[in-house]
Amino acid sequence: MNSNVMPSIVQMESDVLRKLVAEVRETVATDFKMAQASRTTRFGVVDLWNIQRKMKSASRLSKRTI
């Protein structure tokens, strides 16, 4: 197994390092309201059955064309 690894220590100038770690001040929108969902969606047995049924019909179509 070949394990050529680049060194993890990176050399950079102090000015560049200072710019990278400079503090960024951001404001957070506190007055924003998310719209409430009227109905929570759930994944049920019927959904799983439909997915499996669709997969079976799709595989049948691909077998016919070959």
N, C-alpha and C positions, 0 to 999 in steps of 0.2 A: 504494500500500500504506500503510495507516494504522499508525503505530508509536507509539501512546501507551503509554509504559512508566512504571510506578510507580518512584519513586526507590528505590535499593537500600539506602540508609542509614536505619536505624530508630532513632528517639530513644526512650530509656527511662531510667527513674530508676536510680540506682546501686544501690539496695536490690534492685530487681527483677533487675538484671543479676547481682548477687552470688548471688542464689538460683538463677538459671539455671545458673551455671557452678560451683556448689558441687560438691565431690567426693563421689561416691557410692561407698560401700564395700560390696562384695558378696562373698559367699563362694561358692566353686565346689565343687560336690559331686565330690570326688575318689574316693569309694568306690563310685560308681555303675557298674555293668557293663551294657553293652548286650547284648541277646540276639543270638546269632549266627544268621544265616540258614542254614537247612540246605541250601538250594540257591540258587544265584545265578540270577536270571531274565535271560534274554537275548532280544533281539528278533531273530527269524530271518525267513527268506524265507517260511516257512509262515504266520507271523503277518501279514506284509504281504499275502500272497495272500488270507487270510481277511478282512482289512479291506477290500480292494478288492472282493471278492465281495459282502460285505454292503452296500457302498455302491451297487453295481450293482442289487441287488435292491431297495434302498430307493428308488432313483430310478425304477425301474419301477413300484413301487406308487404313487408320487406322480404319475406320468404317467397312470396309469389313472383316478385319481380326478378329474382335471381335465377 
